[in-house]
Amino acid sequence: MAEGIRCRLVRYLEHLTEEELKKFKLYLKDERSIPRGRVEGADRAELAELLVSALGERDVWELTGSIWEEMGLRGLWERAGEEGPREGPRLKTNPKNMEKHQEGKDERNKYRERMKEKFQHMREKNCRPGEHELFHHRFTELLLLREYRDKEQKQHELLLHGWEHAEFMQEQGQLIETVALFDPFKETGVQPRTVVLQGAAGIGKTTLASKVMLDWAEGNLFQERFDYVFYLTCRELNPLGEREISFADLIANDWPGPQAPITEIMSQPERLLFIIDGLDELKFPCKEHRHDLCKDWKQKEPVSILLSSLLRKTLLPEACLLLTTRLTALGKFSPLLESPRHVEILGFSVQQREEYFCKFFRDKDLGEKAFHLIKGNSTLFTMCSVPLMNWIVCTCLKQQMEKGQDPVQALKTTTALYMCYLSNLIIPDDKNFISQHLRGLCRLAAEGIWDRKVLFEEEDLRRNNLEAADVSAFLDMNIFQKDSGCENCYSFIHLSFQEFFAAMFYVMSTEEEGVKSSDSSIPSVRELLEECSGHNASFVVLVVCFLFGFLNIETARDLERKFRCRMSPKIKSQLLQWAQAENERNVQDCVWNIFLSEFYSYLYETQDSEFVTQVLANIHEIKVEVFDQYNVLNAAFYIKHCYGARKIYFFSDFGLPAGVWQELFSVVNKNLNLKELTLDSFEFDGSCTENLSKELNHPKCKVEELTLIDFTVTYSSCQHLFSAPNLKSLNLDGEIVKDDDMKLPHETLGKKNCQLQILRISDRTGFAVNFLDLFSAENLKSLHLFNTHIQEDAVEFLHNVLAKQDCKLETISLVNCQLYPAVCYKLFSVLGSSKSLKNLDLSDNIFGEEEIKCLCKTMENQVWKLETLRMSGCELTFDRLRNLLPFFCSIENLKTLDLSHNLFGENGVNLLCEALEKQDCNLQTLIVWEEDLSQTIEKILTSLNSRKSFHITWKDYHRATIEFFNWDAEDTGSLQSWRISQELL
């Protein structure tokens, strides 16, 4: 069908670049049958329609194919010839051209195979001879920016950390994909013939250039654009220097056969791409006069002349160039380049960082585990946007594996990671590594930190007794680099490396005890720590973090062995004194009661139990909330060393490794002062419950109150919690699910070692009521059930407990428990007949007409002994309140009544006031929180409140709740927090 031909023709025309489309239209102008005036302004779809209408289906396919052959678009021509029109003969071709083309195709295929063989393997920087792996198994895509960033933008990026840095990278501007590198400029429509891939050291320039070469060789990139792609590295060109050679011989070096078809290759230079990797490494200047340049690819010239001629478009001007360079070389080479496209490599996105980890380890689970630790450490997370830093992190992990150690241990602290990496770079006896140069580098780093400076000029180096040649060893180790748009400008490969060496400066400057440092122009350790205590301390935070990290025994050993510097007792003493003062300030400011502050991450860096225990000696209450893997390790270490803590609250919103849970559980029997423990995590499951129960039953355990929040556990896994010898209060707020083992000992609470007095259960599944089967204990004083279903089995339990002569159950809460009418009367009868029950909370249950009738009916047979009753949020209207009033008045001992958050309004409040005025009931405290009460009602309430026997609250509800409903006197704090949390739910 004609429509099919049109669609296919449009599809092929879309493969043409704008420049190629213009050339295609020029060829069409020679065809008289095609209207010339309509060709020039037509888009691809319009052009296809025009051609089919003018020539017919068979002729249009033959004409376009022959034009593509003449234009040198062989790939497109071959595919069109193979597909052909769906009806009629295939494209007619000249037999001689076909034979010649087949020979050229065979040569290209041989060359492609040679390039695939050469580039399909990737060698690591520190791999052993013969070690390699497939390129595609390791390569991870990079973020490419289609523009050039100025110095200010670059400095801003260097100063960002963590997710802020990741978002900054993603929002830099218009990103570009590799396949679009040679697409026309949007502004002009002109196709670039020179593309510059630029970026910092280790950002992936060479790797990306190699990927382009490999993708082309495998037929996955630029197939319609380039017949041949040649890869030249400046590192390999440097030794050739002034050696005279023809350009043809230079590119034929990698040819697989005895002789390259150079004439065939050079016949269409617009179909050639030359990749030149590492312009910044080029030793010759390329500053030759234009008259000295070479135009003939057969002519022998010094390599420097050939390269300069190629860059300046004197040699093969139609060919395309893909260049890679560090930013520092742009100033040197930009004047040589003709209308280049600048593409900056930004590094890895968040998703690409994780992908790299998984590829490096060839194990998705292990890669994800390591990456999640990095993700929680803002410093390491930021660094890993640079592929080199990803490699450093993964290399350190791999080294741990080869030593038979836990691979994640290399990431235990930030300092440990840096030391792990640097220790493998530096050989103490290396003649190229001079300690004096290291001292100068460290001083430069410290000076830059205090001056807020990340880019250094040669004058900065000289001021710190360094020359350009002195830093060559650090350049080779990829920790120091030439940077930005200035040739004589340097920086550390990442700000964090500058901070590491700045911290090392302080260790070096006080190596000899009692000797005054000669570096008095840089603030002292004391001043550094004072700055860290300030509000704008971000620029010294990591320096201080590294200083604490140097206290670690293994790190200190590496410092002395690798860097020949020793941590002095004086610095350790200063750090201890500052840490103790900072901890005291945090305690007084209640910083510890909100989140784990940055300060405590310094303590984690030390991994020094004795030091940390000294610092945390005065911590008595801990509230820690963690939101990432790194801070979990930090928090567990912190909690483990607070031996004076009496209360611990721990919250995590993600899954924790089993080892972290075990560290937290071990605190139960190691901290003899610990009385209250709260664990809040949705990942807390049955196995956690069993392990925790073992610790609670340990002879040294002194915990009296346990709260588990947001957990999911099985019924049977909780059985041991009820027999912990010292446990007096147990709070369970989560999901308790049914399992196969439903047969638990009915006398668990009756065991002699059971001291449980208070039980709170909030179960969203409604299954928690099954726990009631466990209770026949004499010690239970308070039972609080929230968010569960009360059915006949629960009522039966309450009856059995409350009917006992020695029952001590004084307080029962049945909050939001869905009281079904079918069991209401029986439930209220059981509660009303109790001789021990004094406090009852029925809040957040809907009391309709049936429920109210059941409650009032109990007056006929029972004499309620209640002293406090709460019916807050029970949807009591004026009529329902009026029906309940006789019930309230019938309870002689009722002293406190809470009817807040109901629906009876001012009329109901007025009804209650009249009852109090007539002294129809013996209430002493009434809570009726209502919004927008009239002045008349408020006057009545105020008048009643003036009587000594009354206390009416209608404003500050939360304060009244805490003041009047502290039923579990020994558990004030936790009850308060529990009630507030329930109300928030």
Backbone hydrogen bonds, N-H to C=O, Kabsch-Sander energy under -0.5 kcal/mol:
donor,donor_aa,acceptor,acceptor_aa,energy
5,I,1,M,-1.5
6,R,2,A,-2.1
7,C,3,E,-2.3
8,R,4,G,-2.2
9,L,5,I,-2.6
10,V,6,R,-2.5
11,R,7,C,-2.2
12,Y,8,R,-2.1
13,L,9,L,-2.6
14,E,10,V,-1.8
15,H,12,Y,-1.4
16,L,13,L,-1.4
21,L,17,T,-2.6
22,K,18,E,-1.8
23,K,19,E,-1.8
24,F,20,E,-2.4
25,K,21,L,-2.1
26,L,22,K,-1.6
27,Y,23,K,-1.7
28,L,24,F,-1.6
29,K,25,K,-1.1
29,K,26,L,-0.5
30,D,27,Y,-1.3
31,E,28,L,-2.0
32,R,30,D,-0.7
34,I,31,E,-1.4
38,R,35,P,-0.7
39,V,35,P,-0.8
39,V,36,R,-0.8
40,E,36,R,-1.2
42,A,39,V,-1.1
47,L,43,D,-2.6
48,A,44,R,-2.1
49,E,45,A,-2.0
50,L,46,E,-2.3
51,L,47,L,-2.5
52,V,48,A,-2.3
53,S,49,E,-2.0
54,A,50,L,-1.9
55,L,51,L,-2.7
56,G,51,L,-0.5
56,G,52,V,-1.7
60,V,56,G,-2.0
61,W,57,E,-1.4
62,E,58,R,-1.7
63,L,59,D,-2.7
64,T,60,V,-2.5
65,G,61,W,-1.8
66,S,62,E,-2.1
67,I,63,L,-2.2
68,W,64,T,-2.4
69,E,65,G,-1.8
70,E,66,S,-2.0
71,M,67,I,-2.3
72,G,68,W,-0.6
72,G,69,E,-0.9
73,L,68,W,-2.4
74,R,72,G,-1.9
77,W,73,L,-2.5
78,E,74,R,-3.2
79,R,75,G,-2.1
80,A,76,L,-2.3
81,G,77,W,-2.3
82,E,78,E,-2.3
83,E,79,R,-2.3
84,G,80,A,-3.2
98,M,94,N,-2.8
99,E,95,P,-2.3
100,K,96,K,-2.4
101,H,97,N,-2.8
102,Q,98,M,-2.3
103,E,99,E,-1.8
104,G,100,K,-2.1
105,K,101,H,-2.5
106,D,102,Q,-2.2
107,E,103,E,-2.1
108,R,104,G,-2.3
109,N,105,K,-2.3
110,K,106,D,-2.0
111,Y,107,E,-2.3
112,R,108,R,-3.0
113,E,109,N,-2.4
114,R,110,K,-1.9
115,M,111,Y,-2.4
116,K,112,R,-2.8
117,E,113,E,-2.2
118,K,114,R,-1.7
119,F,115,M,-2.6
120,Q,116,K,-1.7
122,M,133,E,-3.2
127,C,124,E,-1.1
131,E,128,R,-2.3
133,E,122,M,-1.4
135,F,120,Q,-3.8
137,H,134,L,-0.7
138,R,134,L,-0.8
138,R,135,F,-1.3
139,F,135,F,-2.8
143,L,347,G,-3.3
144,L,142,L,-0.5
145,L,344,E,-3.1
146,R,174,Q,-2.6
147,E,145,L,-1.4
154,K,150,D,-2.0
155,Q,151,K,-2.4
156,H,152,E,-2.1
157,E,153,Q,-2.0
158,L,154,K,-1.9
159,L,155,Q,-1.0
159,L,156,H,-0.6
160,L,157,E,-1.6
162,G,378,S,-1.4
164,E,161,H,-0.9
165,H,161,H,-1.2
166,A,162,G,-1.9
167,E,163,W,-2.7
168,F,164,E,-1.9
169,M,165,H,-2.2
170,Q,166,A,-2.0
171,E,167,E,-1.5
172,Q,169,M,-1.2
175,L,173,G,-0.7
176,I,144,L,-2.1
180,A,177,E,-1.5
181,L,178,T,-1.8
183,D,180,A,-1.7
185,F,190,V,-3.0
189,G,185,F,-3.0
195,V,321,L,-2.6
196,V,341,R,-3.2
197,L,195,V,-0.6
197,L,323,L,-3.8
198,Q,196,V,-0.7
198,Q,343,V,-2.6
199,G,325,T,-1.2
203,I,200,A,-1.6
208,L,204,G,-2.2
209,A,205,K,-2.3
210,S,206,T,-2.5
211,K,207,T,-1.9
212,V,208,L,-2.2
213,M,209,A,-2.0
214,L,210,S,-2.6
215,D,211,K,-2.8
216,W,212,V,-2.1
217,A,213,M,-2.3
218,E,214,L,-2.0
219,G,216,W,-1.7
220,N,215,D,-3.2
221,L,215,D,-0.7
226,F,222,F,-2.6
227,D,271,R,-2.4
228,Y,271,R,-1.6
230,F,273,L,-2.6
232,L,230,F,-0.6
232,L,275,I,-3.6
234,C,277,D,-2.6
236,E,233,T,-0.8
237,L,233,T,-1.6
238,N,234,C,-2.2
240,L,237,L,-1.0
241,G,237,L,-1.2
241,G,238,N,-0.7
243,R,240,L,-3.2
245,I,301,E,-2.5
247,F,299,Q,-0.6
248,A,297,W,-2.0
250,L,246,S,-1.9
251,I,247,F,-2.1
252,A,248,A,-1.3
253,N,250,L,-0.7
254,D,251,I,-0.7
255,W,252,A,-1.8
262,I,260,A,-2.5
265,I,261,P,-2.4
266,M,262,I,-3.1
267,S,263,T,-0.9
268,Q,265,I,-0.8
271,R,268,Q,-2.3
272,L,269,P,-1.8
273,L,228,Y,-2.0
274,F,320,C,-2.6
275,I,230,F,-3.5
275,I,273,L,-0.5
276,I,274,F,-0.6
276,I,322,L,-2.4
277,D,232,L,-2.7
277,D,275,I,-0.6
278,G,324,T,-0.5
279,L,324,T,-2.7
281,E,278,G,-2.0
282,L,279,L,-1.5
292,D,289,H,-1.8
293,L,290,R,-1.2
297,W,295,K,-0.6
299,Q,296,D,-1.1
301,E,245,I,-1.9
303,V,241,G,-0.6
303,V,243,R,-1.2
304,S,241,G,-1.1
305,I,302,P,-0.7
306,L,302,P,-2.2
307,L,303,V,-2.8
308,S,304,S,-2.0
309,S,305,I,-2.6
310,L,306,L,-2.1
311,L,307,L,-2.5
312,R,308,S,-2.0
313,K,310,L,-1.0
314,T,309,S,-2.3
315,L,309,S,-1.8
316,L,314,T,-0.5
319,A,316,L,-1.5
320,C,272,L,-2.5
321,L,193,R,-2.6
322,L,274,F,-2.5
323,L,195,V,-3.0
323,L,321,L,-0.5
324,T,276,I,-1.9
325,T,197,L,-2.1
329,A,326,R,-1.3
330,L,327,L,-1.4
333,F,329,A,-2.0
334,S,330,L,-2.9
336,L,333,F,-1.5
337,L,333,F,-0.7
337,L,334,S,-1.2
339,S,337,L,-0.7
341,R,194,T,-2.6
342,H,340,P,-0.6
343,V,196,V,-3.0
343,V,341,R,-0.5
344,E,145,L,-2.2
344,E,147,E,-0.6
345,I,198,Q,-2.9
346,L,143,L,-2.7
346,L,344,E,-0.7
347,G,143,L,-0.9
348,F,385,S,-2.9
353,R,349,S,-2.0
354,E,350,V,-1.8
355,E,351,Q,-2.0
356,Y,352,Q,-2.3
357,F,353,R,-2.0
358,C,354,E,-2.1
359,K,355,E,-2.2
360,F,356,Y,-2.7
361,F,357,F,-2.0
362,R,358,C,-1.0
363,D,358,C,-0.8
367,G,363,D,-2.9
368,E,364,K,-2.7
369,K,365,D,-2.2
370,A,366,L,-2.4
371,F,367,G,-2.4
372,H,368,E,-2.4
373,L,369,K,-1.1
374,I,370,A,-1.7
375,K,371,F,-3.0
376,G,372,H,-1.1
377,N,374,I,-1.5
378,S,376,G,-0.7
381,F,374,I,-0.5
381,F,377,N,-3.2
382,T,378,S,-2.1
383,M,379,T,-2.3
384,C,380,L,-2.0
385,S,382,T,-1.8
386,V,383,M,-2.1
388,L,202,G,-2.0
389,M,386,V,-0.9
390,N,386,V,-1.9
391,W,387,P,-2.4
392,I,388,L,-2.2
393,V,389,M,-2.7
394,C,390,N,-2.7
395,T,391,W,-2.8
396,C,392,I,-2.4
397,L,393,V,-2.0
398,K,394,C,-2.6
399,Q,395,T,-2.5
400,Q,396,C,-1.7
401,M,397,L,-1.8
402,E,398,K,-2.4
403,K,399,Q,-1.3
404,G,401,M,-1.7
405,Q,400,Q,-2.7
409,Q,406,D,-1.8
410,A,407,P,-1.0
411,L,408,V,-1.7
412,K,409,Q,-1.8
417,L,413,T,-1.6
418,Y,414,T,-1.9
419,M,415,T,-2.5
420,C,416,A,-2.4
421,Y,417,L,-2.3
422,L,418,Y,-2.9
423,S,419,M,-2.6
424,N,420,C,-0.8
424,N,421,Y,-0.7
425,L,422,L,-1.2
426,I,422,L,-1.9
427,I,425,L,-0.5
430,D,427,I,-2.3
433,F,430,D,-1.4
434,I,432,N,-0.8
437,H,434,I,-0.7
438,L,434,I,-1.8
439,R,435,S,-2.5
440,G,436,Q,-2.0
441,L,437,H,-2.3
442,C,438,L,-2.6
443,R,439,R,-2.2
444,L,440,G,-2.3
445,A,441,L,-2.2
446,A,442,C,-2.3
447,E,443,R,-2.7
448,G,444,L,-2.3
449,I,445,A,-2.0
450,W,446,A,-2.1
451,D,447,E,-1.9
452,R,449,I,-1.0
453,K,448,G,-3.5
456,F,490,Y,-3.5
458,E,488,N,-0.7
460,D,457,E,-0.8
461,L,457,E,-1.6
462,R,458,E,-2.5
463,R,459,E,-2.0
464,N,460,D,-0.8
464,N,461,L,-1.0
465,N,462,R,-2.0
466,L,461,L,-2.3
470,D,467,E,-0.7
471,V,467,E,-0.8
471,V,468,A,-0.7
472,S,469,A,-1.3
475,L,471,V,-2.1
476,D,472,S,-2.5
477,M,473,A,-1.3
478,N,475,L,-1.2
479,I,474,F,-2.0
480,F,474,F,-1.3
481,Q,491,S,-2.9
483,D,489,C,-2.8
486,C,483,D,-0.7
489,C,486,C,-1.5
490,Y,456,F,-3.8
491,S,481,Q,-2.8
493,I,479,I,-1.3
497,F,494,H,-1.2
498,Q,494,H,-1.3
499,E,495,L,-2.1
500,F,496,S,-2.0
501,F,497,F,-2.4
502,A,498,Q,-1.9
503,A,499,E,-2.0
504,M,500,F,-1.9
505,F,501,F,-1.5
506,Y,502,A,-1.2
507,V,503,A,-1.2
508,M,504,M,-2.6
509,S,505,F,-2.7
510,T,507,V,-0.8
511,E,508,M,-1.4
513,E,511,E,-0.8
515,V,512,E,-2.0
516,K,514,G,-0.5
520,S,518,S,-0.6
522,I,519,D,-1.6
528,L,524,S,-2.3
529,L,525,V,-2.6
530,E,526,R,-2.2
531,E,527,E,-2.3
532,C,528,L,-1.8
533,S,529,L,-1.0
533,S,530,E,-0.5
534,G,531,E,-1.3
537,A,534,G,-0.6
540,V,537,A,-2.1
541,V,537,A,-1.0
542,L,538,S,-0.5
544,V,540,V,-2.3
545,C,541,V,-2.2
546,F,542,L,-2.4
547,L,543,V,-2.0
548,F,544,V,-2.3
549,G,545,C,-1.9
550,F,546,F,-1.8
551,L,548,F,-1.6
552,N,549,G,-1.4
556,A,552,N,-3.0
557,R,553,I,-1.9
558,D,554,E,-2.1
559,L,555,T,-2.4
560,E,556,A,-1.9
561,R,557,R,-2.5
562,K,558,D,-3.0
563,F,558,D,-0.7
563,F,559,L,-1.4
564,R,560,E,-0.6
565,C,559,L,-1.4
572,K,568,S,-1.8
573,S,569,P,-2.4
574,Q,570,K,-2.2
575,L,571,I,-2.8
576,L,572,K,-2.3
577,Q,573,S,-2.5
578,W,574,Q,-2.4
579,A,575,L,-2.5
580,Q,576,L,-2.4
581,A,577,Q,-2.1
582,E,578,W,-2.8
583,N,579,A,-2.5
584,E,580,Q,-2.1
585,R,581,A,-2.1
586,N,582,E,-2.4
587,V,583,N,-2.3
588,Q,584,E,-2.2
589,D,585,R,-2.3
590,C,587,V,-0.9
591,V,586,N,-2.4
592,W,586,N,-0.6
593,N,590,C,-1.1
594,I,591,V,-1.7
594,I,595,F,-0.5
595,F,591,V,-1.0
596,L,625,E,-0.6
597,S,595,F,-0.9
600,Y,597,S,-1.3
601,S,597,S,-0.5
601,S,598,E,-1.2
602,Y,598,E,-0.8
602,Y,599,F,-1.1
603,L,599,F,-0.9
604,Y,600,Y,-1.6
605,E,601,S,-1.6
606,T,602,Y,-0.9
606,T,603,L,-0.7
607,Q,603,L,-1.0
609,S,607,Q,-0.7
612,V,608,D,-2.6
613,T,609,S,-2.6
614,Q,610,E,-1.7
615,V,611,F,-1.7
616,L,612,V,-2.3
617,A,614,Q,-0.8
619,I,616,L,-1.8
620,H,618,N,-0.5
622,I,647,K,-2.4
623,K,592,W,-1.2
624,V,649,Y,-3.0
626,V,651,F,-2.5
632,V,628,D,-1.1
633,L,629,Q,-1.5
634,N,630,Y,-1.8
635,A,631,N,-2.9
636,A,632,V,-2.8
637,F,633,L,-2.1
638,Y,634,N,-2.1
639,I,635,A,-3.1
640,K,636,A,-2.2
641,H,637,F,-1.0
641,H,638,Y,-0.7
642,C,639,I,-1.4
643,Y,641,H,-1.3
645,A,642,C,-1.5
646,R,620,H,-3.4
647,K,620,H,-1.7
648,I,676,E,-2.1
649,Y,622,I,-2.3
650,F,678,T,-2.5
651,F,624,V,-2.5
652,S,680,D,-2.4
653,D,626,V,-1.1
660,V,657,P,-0.7
661,W,657,P,-1.8
662,Q,658,A,-2.4
663,E,659,G,-1.8
664,L,660,V,-2.2
665,F,661,W,-2.7
666,S,662,Q,-2.0
667,V,663,E,-0.7
667,V,664,L,-0.8
668,V,665,F,-1.7
669,N,666,S,-0.8
670,K,666,S,-1.2
671,N,667,V,-2.5
672,L,670,K,-1.0
673,N,643,Y,-0.5
674,L,671,N,-1.1
675,K,646,R,-2.6
676,E,646,R,-2.5
677,L,705,E,-2.4
678,T,648,I,-2.6
679,L,707,T,-2.7
680,D,650,F,-3.0
681,S,679,L,-0.5
681,S,709,I,-1.8
682,F,652,S,-0.5
684,F,681,S,-1.5
685,D,683,E,-0.7
689,T,685,D,-2.1
690,E,686,G,-2.2
691,N,687,S,-2.2
692,L,688,C,-2.8
693,S,689,T,-2.5
694,K,690,E,-1.7
695,E,691,N,-1.4
696,L,692,L,-2.4
697,N,693,S,-1.7
698,H,695,E,-1.4
701,C,698,H,-1.6
702,K,668,V,-0.7
704,E,675,K,-2.4
705,E,675,K,-2.5
706,L,729,S,-2.5
707,T,677,L,-2.5
708,L,731,N,-2.8
709,I,679,L,-2.7
710,D,733,D,-3.0
711,F,733,D,-0.6
712,T,684,F,-2.2
713,V,735,E,-2.3
715,Y,737,V,-1.9
718,C,714,T,-0.6
718,C,715,Y,-0.9
719,Q,716,S,-1.4
721,L,718,C,-1.5
722,F,718,C,-0.7
722,F,719,Q,-0.8
723,S,720,H,-1.3
724,A,721,L,-1.0
727,L,724,A,-0.9
728,K,704,E,-2.8
729,S,704,E,-2.6
730,L,758,I,-2.6
731,N,706,L,-3.0
732,L,730,L,-0.5
732,L,760,R,-3.4
733,D,708,L,-3.1
733,D,731,N,-0.5
734,G,762,S,-2.2
735,E,711,F,-2.9
736,I,734,G,-0.5
737,V,713,V,-2.7
737,V,735,E,-0.6
742,M,740,D,-1.1
744,L,742,M,-1.2
748,T,745,P,-1.4
749,L,774,L,-1.3
750,G,747,E,-0.7
751,K,747,E,-0.5
751,K,748,T,-1.3
754,C,751,K,-1.6
755,Q,724,A,-0.6
757,Q,728,K,-3.3
758,I,728,K,-2.6
759,L,782,S,-2.3
760,R,730,L,-2.8
761,I,784,H,-3.0
762,S,732,L,-3.5
763,D,786,F,-1.4
764,R,734,G,-1.3
766,G,763,D,-1.0
770,N,767,F,-2.1
771,F,768,A,-2.6
772,L,769,V,-1.5
773,D,770,N,-1.6
774,L,771,F,-2.4
775,F,772,L,-1.2
776,S,774,L,-0.7
781,K,757,Q,-3.1
782,S,757,Q,-2.5
783,L,811,T,-2.6
784,H,759,L,-2.9
785,L,813,S,-3.5
786,F,761,I,-3.1
787,N,815,V,-2.0
790,I,817,C,-1.3
790,I,818,Q,-0.6
791,Q,789,H,-0.7
794,A,791,Q,-0.5
795,V,791,Q,-2.0
796,E,792,E,-2.5
797,F,793,D,-1.9
798,L,794,A,-2.4
799,H,795,V,-2.3
800,N,796,E,-2.2
801,V,797,F,-2.3
802,L,798,L,-2.9
803,A,799,H,-1.7
804,K,801,V,-1.2
807,C,804,K,-1.3
810,E,781,K,-2.0
810,E,808,K,-0.9
811,T,781,K,-2.1
812,I,839,N,-2.4
813,S,783,L,-2.6
814,L,841,D,-3.2
815,V,785,L,-2.1
816,N,843,S,-2.0
817,C,814,L,-0.5
820,Y,790,I,-0.6
820,Y,818,Q,-0.9
823,V,820,Y,-1.7
824,C,820,Y,-1.0
825,Y,821,P,-0.7
827,L,823,V,-2.6
828,F,824,C,-3.2
829,S,825,Y,-2.2
830,V,826,K,-2.1
831,L,827,L,-2.3
832,G,828,F,-2.6
833,S,829,S,-1.6
834,S,831,L,-1.0
838,K,810,E,-2.7
839,N,810,E,-2.7
840,L,868,T,-2.1
841,D,812,I,-2.2
842,L,840,L,-0.5
842,L,870,R,-3.0
844,D,872,S,-2.6
845,N,842,L,-0.8
847,F,845,N,-0.5
847,F,874,C,-2.0
848,G,846,I,-0.8
852,I,848,G,-2.2
853,K,849,E,-2.2
854,C,850,E,-2.2
855,L,851,E,-2.2
856,C,852,I,-2.6
857,K,853,K,-2.1
858,T,854,C,-0.8
858,T,855,L,-0.7
859,M,856,C,-1.5
860,E,857,K,-1.8
861,N,858,T,-0.9
862,Q,858,T,-2.9
864,W,862,Q,-0.6
867,E,838,K,-3.2
868,T,838,K,-2.2
869,L,896,T,-2.3
870,R,840,L,-2.2
871,M,898,D,-3.1
873,G,900,S,-2.2
874,C,871,M,-0.7
877,T,875,E,-0.6
881,L,877,T,-2.5
882,R,878,F,-2.3
883,N,879,D,-2.0
884,L,880,R,-1.6
885,L,881,L,-1.5
887,F,884,L,-0.7
888,F,884,L,-1.9
889,C,885,L,-2.3
890,S,886,P,-1.4
891,I,887,F,-0.6
891,I,888,F,-1.1
892,E,890,S,-1.1
894,L,891,I,-1.3
895,K,867,E,-2.5
896,T,867,E,-2.2
897,L,925,T,-2.3
898,D,869,L,-2.3
899,L,897,L,-0.6
899,L,927,I,-2.7
901,H,929,W,-1.3
903,L,876,L,-1.6
908,G,904,F,-1.7
909,V,905,G,-1.9
910,N,906,E,-2.8
911,L,907,N,-2.0
912,L,908,G,-2.2
913,C,909,V,-2.2
914,E,910,N,-2.1
915,A,911,L,-1.7
916,L,912,L,-2.2
917,E,913,C,-2.5
918,K,914,E,-2.1
919,Q,916,L,-0.7
920,D,915,A,-2.6
921,C,915,A,-0.5
924,Q,895,K,-2.7
925,T,895,K,-2.7
926,L,951,H,-2.2
927,I,897,L,-2.4
928,V,926,L,-0.6
928,V,953,T,-2.3
930,E,954,W,-0.9
938,E,934,S,-2.3
939,K,935,Q,-2.2
940,I,936,T,-1.9
941,L,937,I,-2.6
942,T,938,E,-2.5
943,S,939,K,-2.3
944,L,940,I,-2.3
945,N,941,L,-2.3
946,S,942,T,-0.9
946,S,943,S,-0.6
947,R,944,L,-1.5
950,F,947,R,-1.3
951,H,924,Q,-1.3
953,T,926,L,-2.6
957,Y,955,K,-1.6
960,A,956,D,-1.8
961,T,957,Y,-2.4
962,I,958,H,-2.1
963,E,959,R,-2.1
964,F,960,A,-2.8
965,F,961,T,-1.7
967,W,965,F,-1.8
969,A,967,W,-1.3
971,D,968,D,-2.7
972,T,969,A,-0.8
975,L,971,D,-2.4
976,Q,972,T,-2.2
977,S,973,G,-2.2
978,W,974,S,-2.5
979,R,975,L,-2.7
980,I,976,Q,-2.2
981,S,977,S,-2.3
982,Q,978,W,-2.2
983,E,979,R,-2.3
984,L,980,I,-2.1
985,L,981,S,-1.8
